[in-house]
Every structure is written in C-alpha cells, then in structure tokens.
Amino acid sequence: MPKTLLTILALILSVIGFMIKLPSVFHHYDKELHAAFYFLAAGFLNMLYGKNLTTHILIFFVLLGFGIAIESAQAYSNILLKKRIHGRFDIEDVKANAKGLIAFSIIWIPYLIFKPSRQID
C-alpha cells in the first residue's frame, strides 16, 4: 500500500507542476527539464514496480501517454478557463519526454538483463 500512495502523491504533484506556467528563468531549459523529469519518473516507477522487461515497457508507454495527456490538458485548460495559464500543445515537449524515457531505458534494460538473481541460502 505505501507504494501505491507514494505513486498517487507523485502523480498529483506532477500534474500540478505541469499545469502551472514555468517561471521565466527556466524557459531556456524547458526541453532539458522535460527530459530530466521523464528520466527521473521512469527511474522512480521502475524502482518501485519494474521487476522485468514487460513492466518496464508498460511504464515507458504509460509515461509517454501521460506526457501527451499533460500537453493536451495544458492546451485545453487555456480554452476551458478562457485565460492562458499555460502554453499550447508542444510536440517538442513530447519528443523531449521520449528522449528522457529512452535515456533511462538505455540504462535500465541492460541492468534487467545482466542483474544477478537473488539467491536465498
């Protein structure tokens, strides 16, 4: 149960964080921040749930879908609230998200393949 609560809390904080406008000091690093967030999110979820390659692939596509959904929500929120609280749907952000996920996969997949199996004596 603690894993589930931690995941839900992280999800809520992520949605809030992505729905508010980025402070101007970070605008030049937007794509790098997207890639870093998704790299770390993949690491977080794989450390909690990623026992095998199938789970890793599922986490990869769930996070990719989450990134697309957040970008869509950002664009829709401007229409819904009739006020610009965020930018528009940015395909470059989605590509940066994917780069972060791919970078994590480059590290995680070899770990899954070559990790020593636990033996109980």
N, C-alpha and C positions, 0 to 999 in steps of 0.2 A: 504493500500500500504506500509506503513512503516514496517509492519510485514514481508512482502514478501522481501523487500530489506534487512532487517536485517538477514533473513534466508539465502538469497543468499550470502551475505557477510560472514556469519558464515560458509557456505558450502565451499566457495572458500578458506578461511583461513584454514579450516580443511583439505582440500585436499592438500594444500601446506605443512601444518605441518606434515601430514602423509607421504608425498613423500620424504621429506628430511631425512637424516640419523640422528638418535637420538645421541646427544652428549654422549661421553663415560661415563661421570659422572652419567648419568641416566640409563645406561644399566642394572644395577641390579634391577631397578624398572620398567622395561618395562611393565610387565603384570599388575602391580598396576596402572600404568599410563593409560593403555588401559581401564581398568575397570572404573577408575575415569572419564576419558573423556566421555565414553558412558553413565555413570550415569548422568553426568552434561548435556550432549547433550540431553538425554531423558527429563531431567528436563526443559531445555531451550525450547524444542519443545512442550512439554506438557503444559507449562505455556502459550505459545503463542497460541496453537491450540487445546489442549486436553480438550475438553468440556465433553467428555463422554468415556465410556469404549471402544467403537468401534474405536474412534480416537486414543486412547492410544495404542490399539493393532496394528493399522496401523503404527503409529510412531515406535513402537517396531520393527516391521518387516522391515520397511524402513531402520532404523538404522542398524539392523542386516545385511541386504543386502548391505548397504553402507560399513560396515566393511569387508565383504567378497570381495566386489569390490575393496576396497583400497588395501587389501592384494594381490589380483591378479594384480592390477596395479603396485604395488611395484616390484613384480617378473617380470612382463612384461617390466618394464622400464629398468631393467638391460639388457635385451635382445635387446630392441629397441635402446638404447643408446650405446650398446656394452661397457658399463662401469658400474661398480657397484656403483649406487648412494644410494641404499638401500639394505635391506636384501632380503630374499626369502619369499614365501608364508608360513606363520606360523599359523598352525591350533590352536596353543596355544594362539595366539593373538586373534583369532576369539572367542575362548572359554572365554578369559578374557573380551572381548567386551560383550558377552552374560551375563556374571556374573554381569557386571555393569548395564546392562539393566534390569536383573531380580531383582537386589537390588533396583533399582528405582521403579520397578513395585510393590514390596512388600510395599513400602511407598505410592505410588500413587493410587493403586486400592482401598485400604480402605478409602483413602481420597475421592475418587469419590463416593464410596458407602454411606459414612456417612456425607458428607458435607451438611451443611444446605442449603436449597434452598433460593434463594433471593426473598424477597417479597417487592413489591413496595406499599407503603401506599398512 
